[in-house]
């Protein structure tokens, strides 16, 4: 025990010099740094992702929002709401192709939704 304490004490007395930490903000929602996820049907997680995405959208963080909405579609591929909002975020990012794909999937899943006509008009405008 005394040896253990002596070793601990020695470490505390001689701290290693560490290079100064660089001031770098972490990327807001960089998926390339995330470990690969296994997705299983999880509608509650999908709903949570959409709510977080809507928060980012209101804040003007369109890329973060788009990532959250895309994430929601992975947790629940039949969640029309996620596709609608994903299209919104991608449009803000000027990503017309991805916005069209998301909105097309929204229409496929929810053709009777009250926003369907508006989405159809917007799809026509993006061609």
N, CA, C and O atoms as a GROMACS GRO file, in nm:
protein
  508
    1UNK      N    1   0.083  -0.120   0.000
    1UNK     CA    2   0.000   0.000   0.000
    1UNK      C    3   0.087   0.126   0.000
    1UNK      O    4   0.057   0.223  -0.069
    2UNK      N    5   0.195   0.122   0.078
    2UNK     CA    6   0.283   0.238   0.086
    2UNK      C    7   0.346   0.266  -0.050
    2UNK      O    8   0.362   0.381  -0.091
    3UNK      N    9   0.383   0.158  -0.120
    3UNK     CA   10   0.443   0.175  -0.252
    3UNK      C   11   0.343   0.240  -0.348
    3UNK      O   12   0.379   0.329  -0.425
    4UNK      N   13   0.219   0.195  -0.343
    4UNK     CA   14   0.113   0.252  -0.428
    4UNK      C   15   0.097   0.401  -0.400
    4UNK      O   16   0.087   0.480  -0.493
    5UNK      N   17   0.093   0.439  -0.273
    5UNK     CA   18   0.079   0.580  -0.236
    5UNK      C   19   0.200   0.660  -0.282
    5UNK      O   20   0.187   0.774  -0.327
    6UNK      N   21   0.318   0.600  -0.270
    6UNK     CA   22   0.440   0.670  -0.312
    6UNK      C   23   0.437   0.694  -0.462
    6UNK      O   24   0.475   0.801  -0.509
    7UNK      N   25   0.392   0.595  -0.538
    7UNK     CA   26   0.384   0.611  -0.683
    7UNK      C   27   0.281   0.718  -0.718
    7UNK      O   28   0.305   0.802  -0.804
    8UNK      N   29   0.166   0.714  -0.651
    8UNK     CA   30   0.063   0.815  -0.674
    8UNK      C   31   0.117   0.953  -0.641
    8UNK      O   32   0.097   1.049  -0.716
    9UNK      N   33   0.184   0.964  -0.528
    9UNK     CA   34   0.239   1.093  -0.485
    9UNK      C   35   0.340   1.144  -0.586
    9UNK      O   36   0.344   1.264  -0.615
   10UNK      N   37   0.421   1.054  -0.641
   10UNK     CA   38   0.522   1.094  -0.738
   10UNK      C   39   0.456   1.149  -0.864
   10UNK      O   40   0.502   1.247  -0.923
   11UNK      N   41   0.346   1.084  -0.905
   11UNK     CA   42   0.277   1.132  -1.024
   11UNK      C   43   0.218   1.270  -1.002
   11UNK      O   44   0.218   1.354  -1.092
   12UNK      N   45   0.169   1.293  -0.884
   12UNK     CA   46   0.106   1.422  -0.856
   12UNK      C   47   0.210   1.534  -0.849
   12UNK      O   48   0.180   1.648  -0.883
   13UNK      N   49   0.332   1.500  -0.804
   13UNK     CA   50   0.434   1.604  -0.789
   13UNK      C   51   0.494   1.645  -0.923
   13UNK      O   52   0.538   1.758  -0.940
   14UNK      N   53   0.494   1.553  -1.017
   14UNK     CA   54   0.558   1.583  -1.145
   14UNK      C   55   0.455   1.572  -1.258
   14UNK      O   56   0.454   1.473  -1.332
   15UNK      N   57   0.368   1.672  -1.271
   15UNK     CA   58   0.269   1.664  -1.380
   15UNK      C   59   0.338   1.676  -1.514
   15UNK      O   60   0.434   1.753  -1.531
   16UNK      N   61   0.289   1.601  -1.609
   16UNK     CA   62   0.346   1.606  -1.743
   16UNK      C   63   0.303   1.736  -1.810
   16UNK      O   64   0.191   1.783  -1.794
   17UNK      N   65   0.395   1.791  -1.886
   17UNK     CA   66   0.364   1.911  -1.961
   17UNK      C   67   0.269   1.874  -2.075
   17UNK      O   68   0.300   1.786  -2.156
   18UNK      N   69   0.157   1.939  -2.081
   18UNK     CA   70   0.064   1.914  -2.190
   18UNK      C   71   0.064   2.034  -2.283
   18UNK      O   72   0.067   2.148  -2.238
   19UNK      N   73   0.060   2.006  -2.413
   19UNK     CA   74   0.055   2.120  -2.506
   19UNK      C   75  -0.076   2.196  -2.483
   19UNK      O   76  -0.177   2.137  -2.447
   20UNK      N   77  -0.072   2.326  -2.504
   20UNK     CA   78  -0.195   2.404  -2.483
   20UNK      C   79  -0.305   2.356  -2.578
   20UNK      O   80  -0.282   2.328  -2.695
   21UNK      N   81  -0.424   2.346  -2.523
   21UNK     CA   82  -0.538   2.302  -2.604
   21UNK      C   83  -0.573   2.408  -2.706
   21UNK      O   84  -0.579   2.527  -2.674
   22UNK      N   85  -0.595   2.365  -2.828
   22UNK     CA   86  -0.634   2.460  -2.932
   22UNK      C   87  -0.780   2.498  -2.911
   22UNK      O   88  -0.864   2.413  -2.880
   23UNK      N   89  -0.808   2.622  -2.928
   23UNK     CA   90  -0.946   2.670  -2.917
   23UNK      C   91  -1.019   2.636  -3.045
   23UNK      O   92  -1.009   2.707  -3.145
   24UNK      N   93  -1.092   2.529  -3.041
   24UNK     CA   94  -1.166   2.489  -3.160
   24UNK      C   95  -1.302   2.439  -3.116
   24UNK      O   96  -1.314   2.345  -3.037
   25UNK      N   97  -1.402   2.503  -3.168
   25UNK     CA   98  -1.538   2.459  -3.135
   25UNK      C   99  -1.566   2.328  -3.206
   25UNK      O  100  -1.526   2.310  -3.322
   26UNK      N  101  -1.633   2.237  -3.138
   26UNK     CA  102  -1.667   2.111  -3.207
   26UNK      C  103  -1.767   2.138  -3.318
   26UNK      O  104  -1.849   2.229  -3.307
   27UNK      N  105  -1.761   2.060  -3.424
   27UNK     CA  106  -1.859   2.080  -3.532
   27UNK      C  107  -1.999   2.058  -3.477
   27UNK      O  108  -2.022   1.969  -3.394
   28UNK      N  109  -2.092   2.139  -3.522
   28UNK     CA  110  -2.225   2.136  -3.462
   28UNK      C  111  -2.293   2.000  -3.476
   28UNK      O  112  -2.346   1.947  -3.379
   29UNK      N  113  -2.292   1.945  -3.595
   29UNK     CA  114  -2.358   1.817  -3.618
   29UNK      C  115  -2.283   1.743  -3.727
   29UNK      O  116  -2.342   1.707  -3.829
   30UNK      N  117  -2.156   1.718  -3.708
   30UNK     CA  118  -2.077   1.654  -3.812
   30UNK      C  119  -2.091   1.502  -3.800
   30UNK      O  120  -2.030   1.441  -3.712
   31UNK      N  121  -2.170   1.443  -3.888
   31UNK     CA  122  -2.198   1.299  -3.879
   31UNK      C  123  -2.077   1.214  -3.912
   31UNK      O  124  -2.072   1.097  -3.875
   32UNK      N  125  -1.978   1.271  -3.982
   32UNK     CA  126  -1.861   1.191  -4.018
   32UNK      C  127  -1.780   1.155  -3.894
   32UNK      O  128  -1.706   1.057  -3.896
   33UNK      N  129  -1.793   1.231  -3.787
   33UNK     CA  130  -1.719   1.202  -3.664
   33UNK      C  131  -1.795   1.106  -3.572
   33UNK      O  132  -1.738   1.056  -3.475
   34UNK      N  133  -1.918   1.082  -3.602
   34UNK     CA  134  -2.001   0.995  -3.519
   34UNK      C  135  -1.973   0.848  -3.553
   34UNK      O  136  -1.950   0.814  -3.669
   35UNK      N  137  -1.975   0.761  -3.452
   35UNK     CA  138  -1.962   0.619  -3.484
   35UNK      C  139  -2.086   0.571  -3.561
   35UNK      O  140  -2.193   0.630  -3.548
   36UNK      N  141  -2.070   0.467  -3.639
   36UNK     CA  142  -2.183   0.412  -3.715
   36UNK      C  143  -2.290   0.364  -3.617
   36UNK      O  144  -2.260   0.295  -3.520
   37UNK      N  145  -2.413   0.400  -3.645
   37UNK     CA  146  -2.524   0.360  -3.559
   37UNK      C  147  -2.600   0.246  -3.623
   37UNK      O  148  -2.609   0.234  -3.745
   38UNK      N  149  -2.654   0.164  -3.538
   38UNK     CA  150  -2.747   0.060  -3.583
   38UNK      C  151  -2.886   0.117  -3.559
   38UNK      O  152  -2.918   0.157  -3.447
   39UNK      N  153  -2.967   0.120  -3.663
   39UNK     CA  154  -3.101   0.176  -3.648
   39UNK      C  155  -3.203   0.065  -3.639
   39UNK      O  156  -3.204  -0.028  -3.719
   40UNK      N  157  -3.289   0.076  -3.541
   40UNK     CA  158  -3.403  -0.012  -3.527
   40UNK      C  159  -3.525   0.078  -3.522
   40UNK      O  160  -3.514   0.195  -3.485
   41UNK      N  161  -3.640   0.026  -3.557
   41UNK     CA  162  -3.762   0.107  -3.554
   41UNK      C  163  -3.781   0.166  -3.415
   41UNK      O  164  -3.794   0.092  -3.317
   42UNK      N  165  -3.781   0.297  -3.407
   42UNK     CA  166  -3.795   0.364  -3.278
   42UNK      C  167  -3.869   0.496  -3.301
   42UNK      O  168  -3.807   0.601  -3.315
   43UNK      N  169  -4.003   0.491  -3.303
   43UNK     CA  170  -4.080   0.612  -3.333
   43UNK      C  171  -4.061   0.723  -3.230
   43UNK      O  172  -4.069   0.841  -3.265
   44UNK      N  173  -4.035   0.688  -3.105
   44UNK     CA  174  -4.014   0.792  -3.004
   44UNK      C  175  -3.883   0.867  -3.030
   44UNK      O  176  -3.876   0.989  -3.017
   45UNK      N  177  -3.779   0.793  -3.067
   45UNK     CA  178  -3.652   0.858  -3.100
   45UNK      C  179  -3.669   0.945  -3.224
   45UNK      O  180  -3.614   1.055  -3.231
   46UNK      N  181  -3.744   0.897  -3.322
   46UNK     CA  182  -3.768   0.974  -3.444
   46UNK      C  183  -3.839   1.106  -3.410
   46UNK      O  184  -3.804   1.211  -3.463
   47UNK      N  185  -3.938   1.098  -3.323
   47UNK     CA  186  -4.012   1.219  -3.284
   47UNK      C  187  -3.920   1.317  -3.212
   47UNK      O  188  -3.929   1.438  -3.234
   48UNK      N  189  -3.833   1.265  -3.128
   48UNK     CA  190  -3.737   1.348  -3.055
   48UNK      C  191  -3.642   1.418  -3.153
   48UNK      O  192  -3.611   1.536  -3.138
   49UNK      N  193  -3.597   1.344  -3.254
   49UNK     CA  194  -3.507   1.402  -3.355
   49UNK      C  195  -3.577   1.515  -3.432
   49UNK      O  196  -3.516   1.617  -3.461
   50UNK      N  197  -3.705   1.496  -3.464
   50UNK     CA  198  -3.780   1.600  -3.537
   50UNK      C  199  -3.794   1.724  -3.450
   50UNK      O  200  -3.776   1.836  -3.499
   51UNK      N  201  -3.826   1.707  -3.324
   51UNK     CA  202  -3.839   1.823  -3.234
   51UNK      C  203  -3.707   1.899  -3.223
   51UNK      O  204  -3.705   2.022  -3.225
   52UNK      N  205  -3.597   1.825  -3.211
   52UNK     CA  206  -3.465   1.889  -3.205
   52UNK      C  207  -3.435   1.959  -3.337
   52UNK      O  208  -3.382   2.070  -3.339
   53UNK      N  209  -3.468   1.893  -3.447
   53UNK     CA  210  -3.447   1.953  -3.579
   53UNK      C  211  -3.526   2.083  -3.596
   53UNK      O  212  -3.475   2.180  -3.652
   54UNK      N  213  -3.649   2.084  -3.547
   54UNK     CA  214  -3.730   2.206  -3.556
   54UNK      C  215  -3.669   2.319  -3.474
   54UNK      O  216  -3.674   2.435  -3.514
   55UNK      N  217  -3.610   2.284  -3.360
   55UNK     CA  218  -3.540   2.384  -3.279
   55UNK      C  219  -3.423   2.444  -3.359
   55UNK      O  220  -3.408   2.566  -3.364
   56UNK      N  221  -3.343   2.358  -3.421
   56UNK     CA  222  -3.230   2.406  -3.502
   56UNK      C  223  -3.278   2.489  -3.621
   56UNK      O  224  -3.216   2.589  -3.656
   57UNK      N  225  -3.388   2.447  -3.682
   57UNK     CA  226  -3.443   2.520  -3.797
   57UNK      C  227  -3.481   2.662  -3.756
   57UNK      O  228  -3.449   2.758  -3.826
   58UNK      N  229  -3.550   2.675  -3.643
   58UNK     CA  230  -3.590   2.808  -3.594
   58UNK      C  231  -3.469   2.893  -3.561
   58UNK      O  232  -3.471   3.015  -3.578
   59UNK      N  233  -3.362   2.829  -3.514
   59UNK     CA  234  -3.238   2.898  -3.479
   59UNK      C  235  -3.159   2.941  -3.602
   59UNK      O  236  -3.069   3.024  -3.593
   60UNK      N  237  -3.193   2.883  -3.718
   60UNK     CA  238  -3.119   2.915  -3.840
   60UNK      C  239  -3.003   2.820  -3.865
   60UNK      O  240  -2.922   2.844  -3.955
   61UNK      N  241  -2.993   2.714  -3.786
   61UNK     CA  242  -2.888   2.614  -3.806
   61UNK      C  243  -2.942   2.505  -3.898
   61UNK      O  244  -2.980   2.397  -3.854
   62UNK      N  245  -2.944   2.537  -4.027
   62UNK     CA  246  -3.012   2.452  -4.123
   62UNK      C  247  -2.945   2.316  -4.143
   62UNK      O  248  -3.014   2.216  -4.161
   63UNK      N  249  -2.813   2.312  -4.142
   63UNK     CA  250  -2.744   2.186  -4.159
   63UNK      C  251  -2.771   2.093  -4.040
   63UNK      O  252  -2.798   1.974  -4.057
   64UNK      N  253  -2.765   2.148  -3.920
   64UNK     CA  254  -2.794   2.069  -3.800
   64UNK      C  255  -2.938   2.018  -3.806
   64UNK      O  256  -2.966   1.904  -3.771
   65UNK      N  257  -3.029   2.104  -3.850
   65UNK     CA  258  -3.170   2.065  -3.861
   65UNK      C  259  -3.186   1.952  -3.962
   65UNK      O  260  -3.252   1.852  -3.934
   66UNK      N  261  -3.126   1.968  -4.079
   66UNK     CA  262  -3.138   1.866  -4.184
   66UNK      C  263  -3.084   1.732  -4.134
   66UNK      O  264  -3.143   1.627  -4.161
   67UNK      N  265  -2.972   1.735  -4.061
   67UNK     CA  266  -2.915   1.612  -4.008
   67UNK      C  267  -3.012   1.544  -3.911
   67UNK      O  268  -3.025   1.421  -3.912
   68UNK      N  269  -3.078   1.623  -3.827
   68UNK     CA  270  -3.173   1.566  -3.731
   68UNK      C  271  -3.294   1.505  -3.801
   68UNK      O  272  -3.340   1.397  -3.764
   69UNK      N  273  -3.345   1.575  -3.903
   69UNK     CA  274  -3.462   1.522  -3.974
   69UNK      C  275  -3.424   1.394  -4.049
   69UNK      O  276  -3.502   1.299  -4.053
   70UNK      N  277  -3.306   1.392  -4.107
   70UNK     CA  278  -3.260   1.272  -4.176
   70UNK      C  279  -3.246   1.157  -4.076
   70UNK      O  280  -3.284   1.044  -4.104
   71UNK      N  281  -3.191   1.188  -3.961
   71UNK     CA  282  -3.177   1.090  -3.854
   71UNK      C  283  -3.314   1.032  -3.815
   71UNK      O  284  -3.327   0.912  -3.794
   72UNK      N  285  -3.413   1.117  -3.806
   72UNK     CA  286  -3.548   1.072  -3.771
   72UNK      C  287  -3.601   0.971  -3.872
   72UNK      O  288  -3.668   0.875  -3.835
   73UNK      N  289  -3.569   0.992  -4.001
   73UNK     CA  290  -3.618   0.899  -4.104
   73UNK      C  291  -3.550   0.764  -4.092
   73UNK      O  292  -3.604   0.663  -4.138
   74UNK      N  293  -3.434   0.760  -4.031
   74UNK     CA  294  -3.365   0.632  -4.010
   74UNK      C  295  -3.427   0.555  -3.894
   74UNK      O  296  -3.431   0.432  -3.896
   75UNK      N  297  -3.473   0.626  -3.794
   75UNK     CA  298  -3.539   0.562  -3.680
   75UNK      C  299  -3.680   0.517  -3.715
   75UNK      O  300  -3.730   0.418  -3.663
   76UNK      N  301  -3.744   0.593  -3.805
   76UNK     CA  302  -3.880   0.558  -3.846
   76UNK      C  303  -3.897   0.596  -3.994
   76UNK      O  304  -3.937   0.708  -4.025
   77UNK      N  305  -3.866   0.503  -4.084
   77UNK     CA  306  -3.872   0.532  -4.228
   77UNK      C  307  -4.012   0.570  -4.279
   77UNK      O  308  -4.024   0.622  -4.390
   78UNK      N  309  -4.115   0.545  -4.202
   78UNK     CA  310  -4.250   0.579  -4.245
   78UNK      C  311  -4.303   0.706  -4.183
   78UNK      O  312  -4.423   0.732  -4.188
   79UNK      N  313  -4.216   0.786  -4.125
   79UNK     CA  314  -4.256   0.908  -4.052
   79UNK      C  315  -4.260   1.027  -4.148
   79UNK      O  316  -4.159   1.094  -4.171
   80UNK      N  317  -4.377   1.051  -4.204
   80UNK     CA  318  -4.394   1.155  -4.306
   80UNK      C  319  -4.349   1.293  -4.256
   80UNK      O  320  -4.289   1.370  -4.330
   81UNK      N  321  -4.378   1.323  -4.131
   81UNK     CA  322  -4.344   1.453  -4.073
   81UNK      C  323  -4.194   1.482  -4.085
   81UNK      O  324  -4.153   1.594  -4.115
   82UNK      N  325  -4.112   1.380  -4.062
   82UNK     CA  326  -3.967   1.396  -4.071
   82UNK      C  327  -3.925   1.432  -4.214
   82UNK      O  328  -3.838   1.516  -4.234
   83UNK      N  329  -3.989   1.369  -4.312
   83UNK     CA  330  -3.955   1.399  -4.452
   83UNK      C  331  -3.998   1.540  -4.490
   83UNK      O  332  -3.928   1.608  -4.565
   84UNK      N  333  -4.112   1.583  -4.439
   84UNK     CA  334  -4.158   1.719  -4.469
   84UNK      C  335  -4.054   1.820  -4.419
   84UNK      O  336  -4.010   1.908  -4.494
   85UNK      N  337  -4.017   1.807  -4.292
   85UNK     CA  338  -3.924   1.903  -4.233
   85UNK      C  339  -3.784   1.891  -4.293
   85UNK      O  340  -3.712   1.991  -4.305
   86UNK      N  341  -3.745   1.769  -4.330
   86UNK     CA  342  -3.615   1.750  -4.394
   86UNK      C  343  -3.613   1.829  -4.526
   86UNK      O  344  -3.513   1.894  -4.558
   87UNK      N  345  -3.722   1.823  -4.601
   87UNK     CA  346  -3.732   1.901  -4.724
   87UNK      C  347  -3.720   2.051  -4.697
   87UNK      O  348  -3.654   2.124  -4.771
   88UNK      N  349  -3.785   2.095  -4.589
   88UNK     CA  350  -3.777   2.238  -4.552
   88UNK      C  351  -3.632   2.280  -4.526
   88UNK      O  352  -3.586   2.381  -4.578
   89UNK      N  353  -3.562   2.200  -4.446
   89UNK     CA  354  -3.424   2.234  -4.410
   89UNK      C  355  -3.333   2.231  -4.533
   89UNK      O  356  -3.248   2.319  -4.551
   90UNK      N  357  -3.351   2.130  -4.618
   90UNK     CA  358  -3.267   2.120  -4.738
   90UNK      C  359  -3.294   2.236  -4.834
   90UNK      O  360  -3.202   2.283  -4.901
   91UNK      N  361  -3.417   2.282  -4.840
   91UNK     CA  362  -3.448   2.398  -4.923
   91UNK      C  363  -3.373   2.521  -4.871
   91UNK      O  364  -3.319   2.599  -4.949
   92UNK      N  365  -3.370   2.538  -4.740
   92UNK     CA  366  -3.297   2.651  -4.680
   92UNK      C  367  -3.148   2.642  -4.712
   92UNK      O  368  -3.080   2.744  -4.725
   93UNK      N  369  -3.098   2.520  -4.726
   93UNK     CA  370  -2.956   2.499  -4.758
   93UNK      C  371  -2.930   2.508  -4.909
   93UNK      O  372  -2.816   2.490  -4.954
   94UNK      N  373  -3.035   2.536  -4.986
   94UNK     CA  374  -3.026   2.544  -5.132
   94UNK      C  375  -2.989   2.409  -5.193
   94UNK      O  376  -2.923   2.402  -5.297
   95UNK      N  377  -3.031   2.303  -5.126
   95UNK     CA  378  -3.008   2.166  -5.174
   95UNK      C  379  -3.137   2.116  -5.238
   95UNK      O  380  -3.208   2.034  -5.180
   96UNK      N  381  -3.167   2.167  -5.356
   96UNK     CA  382  -3.295   2.138  -5.422
   96UNK      C  383  -3.318   1.989  -5.445
   96UNK      O  384  -3.429   1.940  -5.425
   97UNK      N  385  -3.215   1.918  -5.488
   97UNK     CA  386  -3.231   1.776  -5.519
   97UNK      C  387  -3.274   1.698  -5.394
   97UNK      O  388  -3.368   1.619  -5.399
   98UNK      N  389  -3.206   1.721  -5.283
   98UNK     CA  390  -3.238   1.650  -5.159
   98UNK      C  391  -3.374   1.694  -5.107
   98UNK      O  392  -3.451   1.612  -5.056
   99UNK      N  393  -3.405   1.822  -5.120
   99UNK     CA  394  -3.537   1.871  -5.078
   99UNK      C  395  -3.647   1.802  -5.158
   99UNK      O  396  -3.747   1.757  -5.102
  100UNK      N  397  -3.626   1.792  -5.290
  100UNK     CA  398  -3.725   1.723  -5.376
  100UNK      C  399  -3.744   1.579  -5.333
  100UNK      O  400  -3.857   1.530  -5.325
  101UNK      N  401  -3.633   1.510  -5.304
  101UNK     CA  402  -3.641   1.369  -5.263
  101UNK      C  403  -3.719   1.355  -5.132
  101UNK      O  404  -3.803   1.266  -5.118
  102UNK      N  405  -3.689   1.443  -5.037
  102UNK     CA  406  -3.757   1.436  -4.907
  102UNK      C  407  -3.906   1.465  -4.923
  102UNK      O  408  -3.990   1.395  -4.867
  103UNK      N  409  -3.938   1.569  -4.999
  103UNK     CA  410  -4.079   1.605  -5.018
  103UNK      C  411  -4.154   1.498  -5.097
  103UNK      O  412  -4.271   1.472  -5.069
  104UNK      N  413  -4.088   1.436  -5.194
  104UNK     CA  414  -4.153   1.328  -5.270
  104UNK      C  415  -4.188   1.212  -5.177
  104UNK      O  416  -4.296   1.154  -5.187
  105UNK      N  417  -4.097   1.180  -5.087
  105UNK     CA  418  -4.123   1.073  -4.991
  105UNK      C  419  -4.237   1.113  -4.896
  105UNK      O  420  -4.320   1.030  -4.860
  106UNK      N  421  -4.239   1.240  -4.858
  106UNK     CA  422  -4.349   1.291  -4.774
  106UNK      C  423  -4.483   1.269  -4.843
  106UNK      O  424  -4.578   1.221  -4.782
  107UNK      N  425  -4.489   1.306  -4.972
  107UNK     CA  426  -4.615   1.291  -5.047
  107UNK      C  427  -4.654   1.144  -5.062
  107UNK      O  428  -4.772   1.109  -5.058
  108UNK      N  429  -4.555   1.060  -5.079
  108UNK     CA  430  -4.581   0.916  -5.091
  108UNK      C  431  -4.641   0.862  -4.961
  108UNK      O  432  -4.732   0.779  -4.963
  109UNK      N  433  -4.589   0.910  -4.848
  109UNK     CA  434  -4.634   0.861  -4.717
  109UNK      C  435  -4.762   0.928  -4.668
  109UNK      O  436  -4.841   0.867  -4.596
  110UNK      N  437  -4.783   1.054  -4.707
  110UNK     CA  438  -4.898   1.130  -4.655
  110UNK      C  439  -4.967   1.209  -4.765
  110UNK      O  440  -4.971   1.332  -4.759
  111UNK      N  441  -5.023   1.140  -4.866
  111UNK     CA  442  -5.084   1.213  -4.978
  111UNK      C  443  -5.205   1.297  -4.937
  111UNK      O  444  -5.241   1.392  -5.008
  112UNK      N  445  -5.267   1.265  -4.825
  112UNK     CA  446  -5.385   1.339  -4.780
  112UNK      C  447  -5.352   1.450  -4.680
  112UNK      O  448  -5.442   1.519  -4.633
  113UNK      N  449  -5.226   1.468  -4.648
  113UNK     CA  450  -5.185   1.571  -4.552
  113UNK      C  451  -5.229   1.708  -4.602
  113UNK      O  452  -5.230   1.734  -4.722
  114UNK      N  453  -5.264   1.797  -4.510
  114UNK     CA  454  -5.310   1.931  -4.548
  114UNK      C  455  -5.202   2.012  -4.619
  114UNK      O  456  -5.233   2.109  -4.689
  115UNK      N  457  -5.074   1.974  -4.603
  115UNK     CA  458  -4.965   2.046  -4.669
  115UNK      C  459  -4.930   1.987  -4.805
  115UNK      O  460  -4.841   2.038  -4.873
  116UNK      N  461  -4.998   1.880  -4.845
  116UNK     CA  462  -4.963   1.808  -4.968
  116UNK      C  463  -4.969   1.898  -5.092
  116UNK      O  464  -4.879   1.895  -5.175
  117UNK      N  465  -5.074   1.978  -5.104
  117UNK     CA  466  -5.088   2.066  -5.222
  117UNK      C  467  -4.975   2.168  -5.228
  117UNK      O  468  -4.918   2.193  -5.334
  118UNK      N  469  -4.943   2.226  -5.114
  118UNK     CA  470  -4.833   2.324  -5.108
  118UNK      C  471  -4.702   2.257  -5.148
  118UNK      O  472  -4.623   2.315  -5.223
  119UNK      N  473  -4.679   2.136  -5.100
  119UNK     CA  474  -4.556   2.063  -5.132
  119UNK      C  475  -4.550   2.031  -5.281
  119UNK      O  476  -4.444   2.042  -5.342
  120UNK      N  477  -4.663   1.993  -5.339
  120UNK     CA  478  -4.666   1.964  -5.483
  120UNK      C  479  -4.628   2.088  -5.563
  120UNK      O  480  -4.553   2.078  -5.660
  121UNK      N  481  -4.678   2.204  -5.522
  121UNK     CA  482  -4.644   2.329  -5.592
  121UNK      C  483  -4.494   2.358  -5.579
  121UNK      O  484  -4.429   2.398  -5.675
  122UNK      N  485  -4.442   2.336  -5.461
  122UNK     CA  486  -4.300   2.364  -5.440
  122UNK      C  487  -4.213   2.266  -5.519
  122UNK      O  488  -4.108   2.303  -5.571
  123UNK      N  489  -4.258   2.141  -5.528
  123UNK     CA  490  -4.185   2.042  -5.610
  123UNK      C  491  -4.182   2.085  -5.756
  123UNK      O  492  -4.080   2.076  -5.822
  124UNK      N  493  -4.298   2.133  -5.804
  124UNK     CA  494  -4.307   2.178  -5.943
  124UNK      C  495  -4.214   2.298  -5.966
  124UNK      O  496  -4.154   2.309  -6.073
  125UNK      N  497  -4.202   2.385  -5.868
  125UNK     CA  498  -4.118   2.503  -5.881
  125UNK      C  499  -3.970   2.467  -5.880
  125UNK      O  500  -3.888   2.542  -5.934
  126UNK      N  501  -3.934   2.354  -5.822
  126UNK     CA  502  -3.792   2.313  -5.813
  126UNK      C  503  -3.746   2.231  -5.931
  126UNK      O  504  -3.631   2.187  -5.934
  127UNK      N  505  -3.830   2.209  -6.029
  127UNK     CA  506  -3.789   2.128  -6.144
  127UNK      C  507  -3.717   2.210  -6.245
  127UNK      O  508  -3.675   2.157  -6.349
   0.00000   0.00000   0.00000
